Every structure is written in C-alpha cells, then in structure tokens.
C-alpha cells in the first residue's frame, strides 16, 4: 500500500511539459478547421433566420391583435440573440476553459 502512495505522489509531483493544442502535422487538421467554420456559419445563419422570424411574429401579432404571437416573437428574439452570442464566442469560451486547467 505504501508503494502505491509513493508512486502516485511522484507522478503528481513530476514536472509535466505544457500542452499546446495545434493541428500542425495532424492529417485532416485543415479540413476539421473548415468544418468548424462551416458549423459556426450555419449556426449564426440559423440565429439570424430565427431573429427575422421573431420580428415577423412580433409585427403580425401586434397588428392583428394576437398578443400571444407577439409574446412568442419576443421570446424567440431573445433566444436568437443568446444563441448568436454563444455560437460567436464558443471558441473563446473553450479556449478560456482550457487555459484555466
């Protein structure tokens, strides 16, 4: 039992080299970057389409005396903006989290 404890403390105390993620030399690294860019583009496009639909629902609901349409449009607009913020800042959020570790 004492051997396991001393071995685990030696592993924890060992100086580990810093890890710097990079796609350099990885087969398909550029393709993966391209796929991530396309995914972000499609996500932001979906948020913009959601905001346009939300604006239409707000307008139609307000003009046709359908307050539930206007209310749903306002909620959809808020969630579209939140979604755009998350998609646009996803890389920064993940990199910040990686830097904290």
RADA-V13022 format. One record per residue. RES is the residue in one letter. PSI is psi as a letter, one per 20 degrees, with the letter a starting at -180 (999 if undefined). OMEGA is omega in radians with two decimals (none if undefined). D_LAST is the distance of its C-alpha to the last C-alpha in Angstrom with 1 decimal. Layout:
# RADA-V13022
RES;PSI;OMEGA;D_LAST / RES;PSI;OMEGA;D_LAST
This chain:
# RADA-V13022
X;h;-3.14;29.8 / X;h;-3.14;29.3 / X;g;3.13;28.5 / X;g;-3.13;25.6 / X;g;-3.13;24.1 / X;h;3.12;24.5 / X;g;-3.12;23.1 / X;h;3.10;19.9 / X;h;3.09;19.5 / X;h;3.12;20.2 / X;g;3.13;17.6 / X;h;-3.09;14.9 / X;i;-3.10;16.4 / X;q;3.08;16.7 / X;o;3.14;15.4 / X;q;3.13;13.3 / X;q;3.13;13.7 / X;q;3.14;11.0 / X;p;3.07;10.5 / X;o;-3.10;12.0 / X;p;3.14;13.1 / X;q;3.09;16.8 / X;j;-3.14;19.8 / X;p;3.12;22.0 / X;i;3.14;24.3 / X;p;3.12;23.3 / X;p;3.13;26.5 / X;j;-3.12;26.5 / X;g;3.12;23.5 / X;h;3.11;25.7 / X;h;3.10;27.1 / X;g;3.06;23.7 / X;g;3.11;23.0 / X;g;3.12;26.5 / X;g;3.10;26.0 / X;h;3.11;23.0 / X;g;3.11;25.1 / X;g;3.13;28.0 / X;g;3.10;26.0 / X;g;3.12;24.8 / X;g;3.13;28.5 / X;h;3.10;29.9 / X;g;3.11;27.6 / X;h;3.08;28.6 / X;g;3.10;32.2 / X;h;3.11;32.1 / X;h;3.11;31.0 / X;g;3.10;33.8 / X;h;3.07;36.3 / X;h;3.11;35.2 / X;h;3.11;35.8 / X;g;3.09;39.1 / X;h;3.11;40.2 / X;g;3.10;39.1 / X;h;3.10;41.2 / X;g;3.13;44.1 / X;h;3.10;43.8 / X;g;-3.13;43.8 / X;g;-3.12;46.9 / X;g;3.14;48.8 / X;h;-3.14;48.1 / X;h;-3.08;49.2 / X;h;-3.07;52.3 / X;j;3.12;53.5 / X;l;3.04;53.1 / X;n;-3.05;50.3 / X;h;-3.14;47.8 / X;h;3.06;45.6 / X;g;-3.14;45.0 / X;g;3.14;44.2 / X;g;3.11;41.8 / X;h;3.09;40.0 / X;g;3.11;39.9 / X;g;3.10;38.1 / X;g;3.13;35.5 / X;h;3.11;35.0 / X;g;3.12;34.7 / X;g;-3.13;32.0 / X;h;3.07;30.0 / X;g;3.12;30.7 / X;g;3.10;29.2 / X;g;3.11;26.1 / X;g;3.12;25.7 / X;h;3.11;26.2 / X;g;-3.13;23.5 / X;g;-3.14;21.0 / X;g;-3.11;22.2 / X;h;-3.09;22.3 / X;j;-3.08;18.9 / X;g;-3.12;17.0 / X;g;3.13;15.7 / X;h;3.13;14.5 / X;g;-3.13;12.8 / X;g;3.14;11.0 / X;h;3.10;10.1 / X;g;3.09;9.0 / X;h;3.11;6.7 / X;h;3.14;5.4 / X;h;3.13;5.5 / X;h;-3.06;3.8 / X;999;none;0.0
